[in-house]
Amino acid sequence: MELIHRNLLIGIHDALQETFFEDRKYADKVIERLLKGHRQWGSEDRRVVAQIFYDIIRWKKRLEYYMGEGVKPHNIYKLILAYCLWTKTHYKKFEEFDGVKTADIINKLKKNTVPTKAVEYSIPEWLAETLEKELGPSWEKEMMALNEQAPTILRVNTLKTTAKELISDLKVEGVDSFQIKNYPDAVQLDVKKNVFLTTAFKDGLFEVQDASSQKIGQLLDVQEGMRVVDVCAGAGGKTLHLAALMKNKGQIIALDIYEWKLAELKRRAKRAGAHNIETRVIEDNKVIKRLHEKADRLLIDSPCSGLGVLKRNPDSKWKIDQEFIDRIKKEQEKILQDYAKILKKGGKMIYATCSILPSENTKQVQTFLKNNPEYSLIKEEKIMPSDGYDGFYMALLERKE
């Protein structure tokens, strides 16, 4: 039985403490900071620390059941112990840490039963009820998929290279990968690795972007020379894809309410060699009004619950609640109504989310079309986590001439 070293255990403990109790920090930022602070750890140690950290976040509710209590600042070692006993890995004489005991946990593990579906799939009770209400019996299959580890998918920057060339360049740097069928710009790693250290990344040959997310750019059907507006651009993953699809010809206006996100987009665009992107901060309604009926293509990648991307952000299910989802749905409705006016007559737009809830997706589009008869639905696509990649929704609409 593999034994985890004490200094690694302490690192995992401190990272979980930060994630759950110290300002509820984002897990990806916490683990990034932890690994940067312990460069002396070998690659295998780093892999083990990251895996245990994310697995414990992913399975917290089930582990709490085995523990017989909820996670509190003083019993994180017991949480780690419950994980190690459950998975039969990295355990040996954990009693030396914080005086934790094994008997009660082992008895529950022997019974091999859990009291509710929420415990089985390790999600809050309210979320189990919401998923069952909105998805029906298929919600269990989707939660099973969302509890798996997400693969690492790259989007080839076609402004600088091709998929075949990127795969070859990465192999030289010790990173094995392969092209994904039916995803022209997507390359998947054989094994998770820190690709941000590669020369290929520094040279702007790729971005990390899930395969499902890449479908949005393809569906929008952008053409060279068009004016395209991305109203919720964030740090610009999809914006950069649009720039590559347009071959740097035409104009992309990237909007967001957060200036720091647009600053990150500018840095990424420089590395990618994307020169047709202009960023604008949404400081007031005037920014949007100036763009009314100016866009040939419009992307509304709306704020959402993020339930389709729990594979890579498992901590978010512990940080949202039903009240948050109800609030975000009102925001989605307003964004879609207000920002759709940017589209020219005869133009096309996409409304997209990384949620799997129909109330955030199809129902939002139906409400919009009911209130705005000058728009029509061309196509909608629902990508579920059980399909293998992130859960996404995208609807392609047209503003009639």
Residue pairs with C-beta under 8 A, 6 or more apart in sequence:
1 88
1 89
1 90
1 91
1 92
2 89
2 90
3 90
3 91
3 92
4 48
4 52
4 84
4 90
5 45
6 97
8 41
8 45
8 48
8 49
9 77
9 80
9 97
11 34
11 38
11 49
12 49
12 52
12 53
12 56
12 80
13 76
13 77
13 80
14 34
15 30
15 31
15 34
15 49
15 53
16 53
16 56
16 57
16 76
16 79
16 80
17 73
17 76
18 25
18 30
19 25
19 26
19 27
19 30
19 57
19 315
20 71
20 76
20 318
21 73
24 319
26 313
26 315
27 53
27 54
27 57
27 313
27 314
27 315
28 312
28 313
31 49
31 50
31 53
31 54
34 49
34 53
35 41
35 46
35 49
35 50
38 46
41 49
47 192
48 90
51 149
52 80
52 83
52 90
54 149
54 314
55 83
55 87
56 63
56 79
56 80
56 83
57 314
57 315
57 318
58 122
58 147
58 314
59 83
59 86
59 122
59 147
60 71
60 79
60 122
60 318
61 118
61 119
61 122
61 123
61 124
62 86
62 114
62 119
62 120
62 122
63 71
63 79
63 82
63 83
63 86
63 122
64 70
64 71
64 79
65 108
65 114
65 115
65 119
66 82
66 85
66 86
66 105
66 108
66 109
67 75
67 78
67 79
67 82
67 104
67 105
68 104
68 105
68 108
69 75
71 79
74 98
75 98
75 100
77 94
77 97
77 98
77 100
78 98
78 100
80 94
81 91
81 94
81 97
81 100
81 102
81 105
82 105
84 90
84 91
84 94
85 91
85 102
85 105
85 106
85 109
86 109
94 100
94 102
95 101
95 102
114 120
116 125
116 128
117 128
117 132
117 140
118 124
118 125
118 127
118 128
121 128
121 140
121 143
121 144
121 147
122 147
123 131
123 143
123 317
124 317
124 318
124 321
126 321
126 322
127 307
127 317
128 139
130 322
130 325
130 357
131 139
131 142
131 143
131 307
131 357
132 139
134 357
134 358
134 359
135 142
135 356
135 357
135 358
138 384
141 386
142 356
142 384
142 385
142 386
142 391
144 386
145 311
145 384
145 385
145 386
145 388
146 307
146 310
146 311
146 385
146 391
147 310
147 311
147 314
148 311
149 192
149 311
150 210
150 309
150 311
150 312
150 390
151 188
151 189
151 192
151 389
152 188
152 189
152 192
152 193
152 195
152 208
153 180
153 186
153 187
153 188
153 189
153 208
153 209
153 210
153 211
153 214
153 389
154 166
154 177
154 186
154 187
154 188
154 189
154 195
154 206
154 207
154 208
154 209
155 185
155 186
155 187
155 206
155 207
155 208
155 209
155 214
155 237
155 241
156 162
156 163
156 166
156 185
156 186
156 187
156 205
156 206
157 204
157 205
157 206
157 207
157 240
157 244
157 272
157 273
158 185
158 244
158 245
159 243
159 244
159 247
159 248
159 272
159 273
159 274
160 203
160 204
160 205
160 272
160 273
161 169
161 205
161 206
163 179
163 184
163 185
163 186
163 187
164 179
166 177
166 187
166 200
166 205
166 206
167 177
167 178
167 179
167 187
169 199
169 200
169 205
170 176
170 177
170 187
170 195
170 198
170 200
171 177
173 198
173 199
173 200
174 193
175 189
175 193
175 195
175 198
176 189
176 190
176 191
177 187
177 188
177 189
177 190
178 187
178 188
178 190
179 186
179 187
179 188
180 186
180 187
180 188
180 211
183 211
183 214
183 215
184 218
185 214
185 241
185 244
186 211
186 214
187 206
188 211
189 195
195 201
195 206
195 208
200 206
202 271
203 271
204 271
204 272
204 273
207 237
207 240
207 241
207 268
207 272
209 237
209 238
209 241
210 309
210 312
210 389
210 390
211 388
211 389
211 390
212 308
212 383
212 387
212 389
212 390
212 391
212 392
213 237
213 238
213 354
213 390
213 392
214 241
215 381
215 383
215 392
215 394
216 238
216 241
216 299
216 301
216 350
216 352
216 392
216 394
217 238
217 241
217 242
217 245
218 245
219 350
219 379
219 381
219 394
219 396
220 228
220 242
220 297
220 299
220 348
220 349
220 350
220 396
221 297
221 348
221 396
222 228
222 242
222 245
222 246
222 250
222 297
223 246
223 250
223 296
224 246
224 247
224 249
224 250
225 246
225 249
225 250
226 246
226 250
226 251
226 296
226 297
227 250
227 251
227 253
227 294
227 295
227 296
227 297
228 242
228 246
228 250
228 251
228 252
228 253
228 295
228 296
228 297
228 298
228 299
229 252
229 253
229 255
229 291
229 294
229 295
229 297
229 298
229 299
229 342
230 236
230 238
230 239
230 242
230 252
230 253
230 254
230 255
230 299
230 301
231 255
231 282
231 288
231 298
231 299
231 300
231 335
231 339
231 342
232 255
232 256
232 299
232 300
232 301
232 302
232 303
232 335
233 239
233 254
233 255
233 256
233 261
233 262
233 265
233 279
233 301
234 256
234 258
234 261
234 265
234 301
235 261
235 264
235 265
235 268
236 254
236 261
236 262
236 264
236 265
236 268
236 269
236 277
238 299
238 301
239 252
239 254
239 265
239 269
239 277
240 265
240 268
240 269
240 272
240 274
240 277
242 252
242 299
243 252
243 269
243 272
243 274
243 275
243 276
243 277
244 272
244 274
246 252
246 276
248 273
248 274
248 275
248 276
249 276
250 276
251 276
251 278
252 276
252 277
252 278
253 278
253 279
253 280
253 291
253 295
254 262
254 265
254 277
254 278
254 279
254 280
255 279
255 280
255 281
255 282
255 287
255 288
256 262
256 279
256 281
256 282
257 281
257 282
258 281
259 281
262 279
262 280
262 281
265 277
265 279
266 277
266 279
269 275
269 277
280 287
281 287
282 288
285 338
288 338
288 339
288 341
288 342
291 342
292 341
292 342
293 341
293 342
293 343
293 344
293 345
294 342
294 344
295 342
295 343
295 344
295 347
295 349
296 344
296 347
296 348
297 343
297 347
297 348
297 349
298 339
298 340
298 342
298 343
298 347
298 348
298 349
298 350
299 349
299 350
299 352
300 335
300 336
300 339
300 340
300 349
300 350
300 351
300 352
301 350
301 352
301 353
302 331
302 332
302 335
302 336
302 351
302 352
302 353
302 360
303 328
303 331
303 332
303 335
304 328
304 332
304 353
304 354
304 355
304 360
305 320
305 324
305 325
305 328
305 355
305 357
305 360
306 313
306 316
306 320
306 354
306 355
307 317
307 354
307 355
307 356
307 357
307 391
308 353
308 354
308 355
308 356
308 383
308 385
308 390
308 391
308 392
308 393
309 316
309 354
309 390
309 391
310 316
310 317
310 385
311 385
311 390
312 390
325 357
325 359
325 360
328 360
329 359
329 360
329 364
332 353
332 360
332 364
333 364
333 367
333 368
336 351
336 364
336 365
336 368
337 368
337 371
337 372
340 349
340 368
340 372
340 375
340 397
340 399
343 349
343 399
344 399
345 374
345 399
345 400
345 401
346 398
346 399
346 400
346 401
347 398
347 399
348 378
348 396
348 397
348 398
348 399
349 396
349 397
349 398
349 399
350 394
350 395
350 396
350 397
351 364
351 365
351 368
351 394
351 395
351 397
352 392
352 393
352 394
352 395
353 360
353 361
353 392
353 393
354 390
354 391
354 392
354 393
355 361
355 391
355 393
356 382
356 384
356 385
356 391
356 393
360 393
361 382
361 393
361 395
362 380
362 382
362 393
362 395
365 377
365 380
365 395
365 397
368 375
369 375
369 376
369 377
369 397
374 399
374 400
375 397
375 398
375 399
375 400
376 397
376 398
376 400
377 395
377 396
377 397
378 396
378 397
378 398
379 395
379 396
380 393
380 394
380 395
380 396
381 392
381 393
381 394
381 395
382 392
382 393
383 389
383 390
383 391
383 392
383 393
384 391
385 391
